[in-house]
Structure formats: structure tokens, C-alpha cells
């Protein structure tokens, strides 16, 4: 029995559904194609059933041969080929957290007596720099997600 005839798991089906949703959101599939592929996905039993559903859309599913769109840069992530456009992004929660931290720093500095403000500002800048450096992976120059 070939590996394509091995039965797929629900996790595999979920991964394919995620690829199909992204393709639909990117405009690679119209609503009818998306619905048809989802229906076929729910009936899929083996990897051979999954492969035609994502054959013509970019993906990096580890159990199928990856499909990379022209112009996508490929980077190595946990041993799998992943388009750079799918790199993890910082969500709105991270932005909100940063804004709140800055707000708290300003609040603390404004509540301190005038003669301690330069010292508080120095501490805030140094702490912020240390936190920023701690979030950066060595040798990559990009914040970790």
C-alpha cells in the first residue's frame, strides 16, 4: 500500500481546510469552488483524497508535496517549506499590550517628583531596550512571535 492510500486524520483535514480558507480569502477560489472542496474534504478518507483539493493552491502541508506560488519567498520553519508571506505576524493583542506599557510608563514618570524624572526616564528607556533585545532571536534580526 502506497503512502497516498494511508487514511488521513481529522488534524490533516483541519490543516487542508485552513489552506482552502486562506485560498478563498486570497481570492484564489470563488465561493462555489470553496464549497465544493469543503464538501469533498469532509468525505476524504486518504491522503490521495486530500491531494487534489490543494493541488492548485499554495500550501506547505507536511503530508503532501508543497505548492509554492510564483514570487513567494520560501523560508525554513521547523523543517518544512513555508512561504514567507505566511510568516507569523504580531496580532492586535501585542500592539495593545505595547500601547498600554507605554501609557503606564508615561503615567509613572508624570507621577514622580520633577527631580526624579530624568532617572525614571533613563530606567524606562534601558528596560525597553532590554525587552526589545530579549524578543529578538539571535542572528535573525526579527522579533520572535
Backbone as ProteinMPNN parsed JSONL, in Angstrom:
{"seq_chain_A": "XXXXXXXXXXXXXXXXXXXXXXXXXXXXXXXXXXXXXXXXXXXXXXXXXXXXXXXXXXXXXXXXXXXXXXXXXXXXXXXXXXXXXXXXXXXXXXXXXXXXXXXXXXXXXXXXXXXXXXXXXXXXXXXXXXXXXXXXXXXXXXXXX", "coords_chain_A": {"N_chain_A": [[0.843, -1.178, 0.0], [0.667, 2.164, -0.921], [1.918, 5.33, 0.372], [0.118, 7.314, -0.165], [-2.309, 6.102, 0.011], [-2.816, 5.822, 2.657], [-4.877, 6.315, 5.452], [-6.205, 9.486, 6.321], [-6.022, 11.841, 9.06], [-8.213, 13.629, 11.368], [-6.932, 15.949, 12.078], [-5.294, 16.349, 9.854], [-7.278, 16.869, 7.937], [-8.265, 19.256, 9.011], [-6.036, 20.902, 8.66], [-5.913, 21.021, 5.861], [-8.354, 22.279, 5.412], [-7.8, 24.776, 6.5], [-5.885, 25.704, 4.658], [-7.501, 25.852, 2.374], [-9.363, 27.789, 3.201], [-7.683, 30.025, 3.428], [-6.928, 30.28, 0.757], [-9.387, 30.901, -0.367], [-9.941, 33.351, 0.951], [-7.836, 34.828, -0.093], [-8.674, 35.108, -2.647], [-8.166, 33.16, -4.51], [-9.836, 31.046, -4.847], [-13.264, 30.805, -5.796], [-16.537, 31.276, -4.292], [-18.168, 29.038, -4.904], [-16.314, 27.056, -5.726], [-14.888, 26.836, -3.348], [-16.861, 25.868, -1.573], [-17.449, 23.403, -2.81], [-14.995, 22.089, -2.565], [-14.752, 21.97, 0.2], [-16.845, 20.239, 0.808], [-15.945, 17.908, -0.468], [-13.692, 17.558, 1.066], [-14.671, 16.851, 3.6], [-15.558, 14.344, 3.041], [-13.274, 12.989, 2.51], [-10.983, 10.301, 2.831], [-8.375, 9.301, 2.596], [-4.895, 10.29, 2.064], [-4.596, 10.529, -0.652], [-7.105, 11.391, -1.383], [-7.092, 13.943, -0.356], [-5.078, 15.355, -1.7], [-5.859, 16.323, -4.407], [-7.47, 18.46, -3.695], [-5.922, 20.597, -2.876], [-4.054, 20.911, -4.806], [-3.726, 22.993, -6.656], [-3.379, 25.33, -5.222], [-1.37, 27.494, -3.174], [0.498, 25.944, -0.611], [1.898, 24.433, 2.36], [1.724, 21.887, 3.394], [2.751, 19.275, 5.472], [2.315, 16.586, 4.887], [1.827, 16.37, 2.228], [3.13, 17.077, -1.078], [4.664, 20.24, -1.182], [3.208, 23.279, -2.459], [4.227, 26.101, -3.994], [3.591, 29.468, -4.586], [4.358, 31.435, -7.505], [6.842, 33.872, -7.038], [6.619, 33.898, -4.284], [8.668, 33.944, -1.461], [10.633, 31.45, 0.007], [11.024, 30.101, 3.21], [12.749, 28.403, 5.835], [11.066, 26.58, 8.253], [10.801, 24.899, 11.102], [11.673, 22.604, 9.732], [9.979, 22.432, 7.542], [8.902, 23.608, 4.325], [7.887, 26.862, 3.987], [5.929, 29.468, 2.718], [7.147, 32.809, 2.746], [5.248, 34.767, 3.054], [3.501, 33.69, 4.802], [4.554, 33.944, 7.26], [4.63, 34.21, 10.828], [2.624, 36.751, 12.271], [2.468, 39.726, 14.259], [-0.177, 40.044, 16.408], [-3.218, 41.988, 17.088], [-3.365, 42.04, 19.843], [-0.725, 42.147, 20.775], [0.032, 44.68, 19.938], [-1.752, 46.287, 21.383], [-0.9, 45.652, 23.973], [1.672, 46.762, 23.939], [1.05, 49.492, 23.647], [-0.318, 49.939, 26.056], [1.754, 49.473, 27.905], [3.507, 51.593, 27.295], [1.814, 53.707, 27.966], [1.542, 53.263, 30.747], [4.181, 53.686, 31.552], [4.484, 56.423, 30.955], [2.575, 57.428, 32.715], [3.698, 56.702, 35.217], [6.083, 58.167, 35.137], [5.074, 60.765, 35.006], [3.902, 60.954, 37.494], [5.964, 61.019, 39.276], [8.2, 62.962, 41.326], [9.646, 66.068, 40.105], [12.463, 66.119, 40.237], [13.209, 63.454, 40.11], [12.466, 62.539, 37.664], [14.283, 62.477, 35.321], [15.874, 60.233, 35.999], [13.932, 58.184, 36.118], [13.071, 58.185, 33.481], [15.404, 57.35, 32.198], [15.627, 54.747, 33.275], [13.281, 53.619, 32.193], [13.825, 53.738, 29.415], [16.128, 52.114, 29.205], [15.103, 49.661, 30.181], [13.112, 49.174, 28.271], [14.739, 48.867, 25.994], [16.19, 46.558, 26.71], [14.093, 44.677, 26.876], [13.24, 44.693, 24.209], [15.52, 43.71, 22.889], [15.59, 41.178, 24.048], [13.398, 39.961, 22.9], [14.195, 39.538, 20.341], [15.406, 37.149, 18.097], [18.586, 35.616, 18.148], [20.806, 36.412, 15.53], [18.853, 36.63, 13.558], [17.445, 39.019, 13.547], [14.778, 39.665, 13.64], [11.74, 40.17, 15.422], [10.666, 37.695, 17.738], [7.8, 35.512, 17.558]], "CA_chain_A": [[0.0, 0.0, 0.0], [1.446, 3.389, -1.004], [1.633, 6.284, 1.444], [-1.05, 8.121, -0.543], [-3.518, 5.353, 0.351], [-2.948, 5.811, 4.105], [-6.012, 7.115, 5.893], [-5.825, 10.771, 6.904], [-6.611, 12.119, 10.367], [-9.007, 14.861, 11.432], [-5.96, 17.05, 12.098], [-4.91, 16.561, 8.457], [-8.416, 17.534, 7.28], [-8.297, 20.634, 9.516], [-4.938, 21.639, 8.007], [-6.333, 21.27, 4.475], [-9.415, 23.291, 5.46], [-7.134, 26.058, 6.727], [-5.293, 26.09, 3.372], [-8.598, 26.23, 1.484], [-9.912, 29.077, 3.672], [-6.741, 31.086, 3.043], [-7.027, 30.441, -0.698], [-10.65, 31.607, -0.612], [-9.757, 34.73, 1.412], [-6.899, 35.483, -1.005], [-9.303, 35.232, -3.961], [-7.716, 32.099, -5.41], [-11.013, 30.207, -5.062], [-14.525, 31.52, -5.619], [-17.394, 30.664, -3.282], [-18.641, 27.72, -5.335], [-15.169, 26.137, -5.636], [-14.585, 26.65, -1.935], [-17.891, 24.986, -1.008], [-17.269, 22.065, -3.378], [-13.795, 21.473, -1.99], [-15.037, 21.643, 1.594], [-17.686, 19.04, 0.798], [-15.058, 16.776, -0.776], [-12.777, 17.416, 2.198], [-15.34, 16.136, 4.681], [-15.717, 12.952, 2.619], [-11.935, 12.421, 2.26], [-10.55, 9.218, 3.729], [-6.934, 9.063, 2.472], [-4.101, 11.414, 1.561], [-4.882, 10.634, -2.085], [-8.33, 12.184, -1.496], [-6.79, 15.33, 0.026], [-4.134, 15.989, -2.63], [-6.453, 17.139, -5.475], [-8.149, 19.634, -3.142], [-4.966, 21.697, -2.706], [-3.032, 20.768, -5.848], [-3.533, 24.23, -7.415], [-3.275, 26.496, -4.343], [-0.13, 27.439, -2.398], [0.421, 25.35, 0.727], [3.111, 23.767, 2.839], [1.276, 20.771, 4.218], [3.871, 18.346, 5.595], [1.97, 15.255, 4.403], [1.691, 16.446, 0.771], [4.172, 17.887, -1.704], [4.3, 21.648, -1.061], [2.954, 24.07, -3.659], [4.661, 27.467, -3.72], [3.166, 30.392, -5.631], [5.461, 32.2, -8.087], [7.108, 35.129, -6.353], [6.713, 33.694, -2.84], [9.975, 33.539, -0.956], [10.478, 30.28, 0.865], [11.927, 30.079, 4.356], [12.736, 27.14, 6.559], [10.416, 26.7, 9.544], [10.64, 23.577, 11.697], [11.912, 21.55, 8.761], [9.017, 22.446, 6.441], [8.998, 24.775, 3.456], [6.746, 27.726, 4.244], [6.052, 30.756, 2.041], [7.453, 33.896, 3.674], [4.029, 35.531, 3.283], [2.76, 33.046, 5.885], [5.317, 34.073, 8.488], [3.767, 34.679, 11.911], [2.504, 38.202, 12.419], [2.064, 40.161, 15.588], [-1.608, 40.314, 16.42], [-3.646, 43.233, 17.722], [-3.097, 41.949, 21.275], [0.652, 42.598, 21.02], [0.051, 46.14, 19.753], [-2.449, 46.851, 22.533], [-0.025, 45.475, 25.134], [2.747, 47.758, 23.821], [0.462, 50.812, 23.92], [-0.587, 50.009, 27.492], [3.032, 49.598, 28.612], [3.972, 52.981, 27.095], [0.926, 54.55, 28.758], [1.905, 53.105, 32.152], [5.479, 54.349, 31.757], [4.218, 57.871, 30.981], [1.86, 57.692, 33.962], [4.647, 56.617, 36.334], [7.012, 59.3, 35.036], [4.377, 62.025, 35.332], [3.548, 60.95, 38.917], [7.168, 61.148, 40.1], [8.648, 64.36, 41.506], [10.422, 66.569, 38.974], [13.896, 65.832, 40.35], [13.452, 62.036, 39.837], [12.011, 62.205, 36.303], [15.339, 62.02, 34.412], [16.273, 58.876, 36.373], [12.837, 57.295, 35.718], [13.105, 58.116, 32.025], [16.55, 56.507, 31.868], [15.259, 53.366, 33.617], [12.271, 53.178, 31.223], [14.479, 53.538, 28.121], [17.0, 50.943, 29.315], [14.231, 48.485, 30.302], [12.515, 48.951, 26.945], [15.78, 48.325, 25.111], [16.482, 45.18, 27.114], [12.943, 43.86, 26.461], [13.258, 44.583, 22.748], [16.607, 42.794, 22.54], [15.244, 39.834, 24.517], [12.395, 39.409, 21.984], [14.816, 39.31, 19.038], [16.177, 35.907, 18.037], [19.973, 35.881, 17.727], [21.174, 36.147, 14.146], [17.769, 36.794, 12.597], [17.112, 40.422, 13.47], [13.338, 39.837, 13.613], [11.139, 39.811, 16.7], [10.057, 36.358, 17.777], [6.346, 35.593, 17.71]], "C_chain_A": [[0.89, 1.244, 0.0], [1.05, 4.366, 0.09], [0.427, 7.165, 1.116], [-2.359, 7.415, -0.195], [-3.722, 5.229, 1.865], [-4.099, 6.733, 4.492], [-5.52, 8.392, 6.581], [-6.568, 10.969, 8.232], [-7.469, 13.379, 10.302], [-8.092, 16.078, 11.459], [-5.506, 17.377, 10.679], [-6.023, 17.294, 7.707], [-8.51, 18.999, 7.72], [-7.214, 21.485, 8.858], [-5.297, 21.973, 6.565], [-7.426, 22.334, 4.453], [-8.826, 24.682, 5.671], [-6.511, 26.585, 5.428], [-6.394, 26.575, 2.417], [-9.205, 27.571, 1.899], [-8.997, 30.233, 3.279], [-6.823, 31.342, 1.534], [-8.307, 31.187, -1.067], [-10.523, 33.079, -0.219], [-8.823, 35.509, 0.497], [-7.484, 35.674, -2.401], [-8.839, 34.185, -4.964], [-8.856, 31.137, -5.734], [-12.253, 31.078, -4.941], [-15.387, 30.737, -4.625], [-17.848, 29.266, -3.632], [-17.521, 26.693, -5.229], [-14.843, 25.805, -4.183], [-15.577, 25.669, -1.304], [-17.735, 23.55, -1.52], [-16.081, 21.349, -2.739], [-14.005, 21.121, -0.517], [-15.886, 20.381, 1.698], [-16.837, 17.799, 0.523], [-14.096, 16.504, 0.386], [-13.415, 16.584, 3.311], [-15.568, 14.669, 4.334], [-14.373, 12.244, 2.433], [-11.572, 11.384, 3.31], [-9.027, 9.046, 3.734], [-6.229, 10.331, 2.01], [-4.333, 11.603, 0.061], [-6.16, 11.431, -2.323], [-8.065, 13.665, -1.203], [-5.983, 16.069, -1.04], [-4.811, 16.812, -3.725], [-7.123, 18.42, -4.964], [-7.226, 20.835, -3.026], [-3.878, 21.693, -3.767], [-2.72, 22.104, -6.532], [-3.537, 25.488, -6.546], [-2.009, 26.369, -3.498], [-0.374, 26.842, -1.013], [1.765, 24.737, 1.084], [2.722, 22.638, 3.794], [2.368, 19.714, 4.278], [3.583, 16.956, 5.023], [1.715, 15.216, 2.902], [2.864, 17.236, 0.214], [3.765, 19.348, -1.637], [4.075, 22.293, -2.428], [3.269, 25.514, -3.29], [4.253, 28.346, -4.891], [4.378, 31.121, -6.198], [5.617, 33.529, -7.348], [7.154, 35.003, -4.839], [8.127, 33.296, -2.486], [9.741, 32.396, 0.011], [11.488, 30.362, 1.985], [11.763, 28.75, 5.071], [12.078, 27.37, 7.907], [10.101, 25.306, 10.064], [10.742, 22.477, 10.655], [10.954, 21.55, 7.585], [9.222, 23.699, 5.609], [7.719, 25.589, 3.623], [6.937, 29.011, 3.466], [6.27, 31.865, 3.064], [6.214, 34.722, 3.981], [3.202, 34.931, 4.41], [3.525, 33.104, 7.199], [4.4, 34.611, 9.591], [3.778, 36.19, 12.02], [2.127, 38.521, 13.852], [0.605, 40.567, 15.517], [-1.942, 41.619, 17.103], [-3.404, 43.217, 19.23], [-1.707, 42.452, 21.62], [0.747, 44.112, 20.894], [-0.615, 46.808, 20.953], [-1.586, 46.77, 23.789], [1.094, 46.518, 25.111], [2.232, 49.155, 24.15], [0.202, 50.97, 25.418], [0.702, 50.168, 28.3], [3.567, 51.03, 28.495], [3.133, 53.929, 27.942], [1.288, 54.476, 30.244], [3.24, 53.782, 32.466], [5.287, 55.861, 31.851], [3.522, 58.253, 32.278], [2.814, 57.712, 35.159], [5.589, 57.806, 36.31], [6.318, 60.596, 35.432], [4.018, 62.099, 36.813], [4.767, 61.112, 39.815], [7.544, 62.622, 40.244], [9.597, 64.778, 40.379], [11.886, 66.196, 39.048], [14.223, 64.351, 40.12], [13.098, 61.652, 38.388], [13.143, 61.787, 35.36], [15.797, 60.588, 34.717], [15.194, 57.873, 35.934], [12.831, 57.112, 34.199], [14.255, 57.217, 31.57], [16.234, 55.036, 32.143], [14.267, 52.822, 32.585], [12.919, 52.879, 29.871], [15.362, 52.287, 28.152], [16.16, 49.66, 29.391], [13.586, 48.162, 28.962], [13.518, 48.366, 25.967], [16.11, 46.884, 25.429], [15.346, 44.258, 26.68], [12.923, 43.66, 24.954], [14.352, 43.614, 22.294], [16.29, 41.365, 22.948], [14.237, 39.176, 23.581], [12.975, 39.091, 20.614], [15.631, 38.027, 19.082], [17.59, 36.223, 17.562], [20.191, 35.522, 16.268], [20.076, 36.366, 13.137], [17.346, 38.249, 12.465], [15.611, 40.676, 13.384], [12.773, 39.451, 14.956], [10.55, 38.412, 16.635], [8.573, 36.504, 18.039], [5.891, 34.9, 18.97]], "O_chain_A": [[1.779, 1.36, 0.843], [-0.029, 4.249, 0.671], [-0.214, 7.702, 2.02], [-3.405, 8.059, -0.113], [-4.685, 4.606, 2.312], [-4.264, 7.808, 3.916], [-4.541, 8.371, 7.326], [-7.599, 10.346, 8.485], [-7.453, 14.104, 9.307], [-8.441, 17.128, 10.918], [-5.35, 18.548, 10.333], [-5.758, 18.219, 6.939], [-8.799, 19.877, 6.908], [-7.444, 22.65, 8.536], [-5.021, 23.076, 6.095], [-7.431, 23.198, 3.576], [-9.301, 25.655, 5.085], [-6.601, 27.778, 5.136], [-6.23, 27.587, 1.736], [-9.526, 28.397, 1.044], [-9.465, 31.287, 2.851], [-6.789, 32.491, 1.093], [-8.305, 32.013, -1.979], [-10.949, 33.959, -0.967], [-8.992, 36.716, 0.323], [-6.87, 36.324, -3.247], [-9.102, 34.321, -6.159], [-8.843, 30.486, -6.779], [-12.309, 31.976, -4.101], [-14.999, 29.659, -4.175], [-17.911, 28.397, -2.763], [-17.727, 25.595, -4.711], [-14.561, 24.659, -3.835], [-15.179, 24.75, -0.588], [-17.873, 22.596, -0.754], [-16.151, 20.163, -2.417], [-13.504, 20.103, -0.04], [-15.665, 19.551, 2.58], [-16.984, 16.773, 1.188], [-13.735, 15.357, 0.649], [-12.766, 15.714, 3.892], [-15.749, 13.84, 5.226], [-14.337, 11.032, 2.222], [-11.818, 11.561, 4.503], [-8.451, 8.686, 4.76], [-6.865, 11.31, 1.618], [-4.27, 12.727, -0.436], [-6.292, 12.083, -3.359], [-8.743, 14.537, -1.747], [-6.179, 17.265, -1.257], [-4.371, 17.936, -3.967], [-7.319, 19.362, -5.732], [-7.689, 21.974, -3.072], [-2.881, 22.403, -3.634], [-1.584, 22.333, -6.945], [-3.682, 26.594, -7.066], [-1.615, 25.259, -3.141], [-1.337, 27.197, -0.334], [2.638, 24.549, 0.237], [3.32, 22.466, 4.856], [2.868, 19.293, 3.235], [4.518, 16.22, 4.707], [1.42, 14.154, 2.352], [3.519, 17.98, 0.944], [2.636, 19.683, -1.996], [4.681, 21.896, -3.424], [2.655, 26.082, -2.386], [4.529, 28.023, -6.046], [5.328, 31.401, -5.467], [4.634, 34.218, -7.072], [7.669, 35.895, -4.164], [8.718, 32.424, -3.123], [8.755, 32.387, 0.748], [12.662, 30.654, 1.757], [10.751, 28.067, 4.918], [12.489, 28.268, 8.642], [9.234, 24.617, 9.527], [9.975, 21.515, 10.694], [11.109, 20.719, 6.69], [9.661, 24.73, 6.12], [6.615, 25.081, 3.429], [8.012, 29.606, 3.538], [5.65, 31.862, 4.127], [6.125, 35.32, 5.053], [2.295, 35.586, 4.926], [3.187, 32.395, 8.147], [3.487, 35.387, 9.308], [4.821, 36.828, 11.879], [1.545, 37.7, 14.561], [0.211, 41.35, 14.652], [-1.059, 42.288, 17.641], [-3.254, 44.278, 19.836], [-1.522, 43.112, 22.643], [1.463, 44.756, 21.661], [-0.095, 47.79, 21.482], [-1.545, 47.714, 24.578], [1.427, 47.094, 26.147], [2.899, 49.915, 24.852], [0.475, 52.028, 25.984], [0.732, 50.919, 29.275], [4.025, 51.608, 29.48], [3.666, 54.848, 28.564], [1.336, 55.501, 30.924], [3.401, 54.381, 33.529], [5.862, 56.507, 32.727], [3.838, 59.281, 32.876], [2.754, 58.607, 36.002], [5.867, 58.395, 37.355], [6.906, 61.433, 36.117], [3.847, 63.196, 37.345], [4.609, 61.324, 41.017], [7.235, 63.432, 39.37], [10.267, 63.938, 39.777], [12.508, 65.973, 38.009], [15.393, 64.01, 39.952], [13.411, 60.545, 37.951], [12.975, 60.801, 34.643], [16.074, 59.817, 33.798], [15.533, 56.807, 35.421], [12.611, 56.008, 33.701], [14.089, 56.412, 30.654], [16.545, 54.174, 31.321], [14.401, 51.679, 32.149], [12.596, 51.869, 29.245], [15.337, 51.491, 27.214], [16.483, 48.676, 28.727], [13.523, 46.998, 28.566], [13.183, 47.467, 25.196], [16.292, 46.072, 24.522], [15.602, 43.167, 26.169], [12.619, 42.567, 24.478], [14.123, 42.791, 21.408], [16.686, 40.428, 22.255], [14.217, 37.95, 23.473], [12.316, 38.44, 19.803], [16.445, 37.83, 19.984], [17.76, 37.031, 16.649], [19.801, 34.442, 15.825], [20.343, 36.294, 11.938], [16.932, 38.675, 11.386], [15.201, 41.797, 13.083], [13.258, 38.509, 15.582], [10.006, 37.998, 15.612], [8.128, 37.473, 18.653], [4.695, 34.869, 19.26]]}, "name": "protein", "num_of_chains": 1, "seq": "XXXXXXXXXXXXXXXXXXXXXXXXXXXXXXXXXXXXXXXXXXXXXXXXXXXXXXXXXXXXXXXXXXXXXXXXXXXXXXXXXXXXXXXXXXXXXXXXXXXXXXXXXXXXXXXXXXXXXXXXXXXXXXXXXXXXXXXXXXXXXXXXX"}
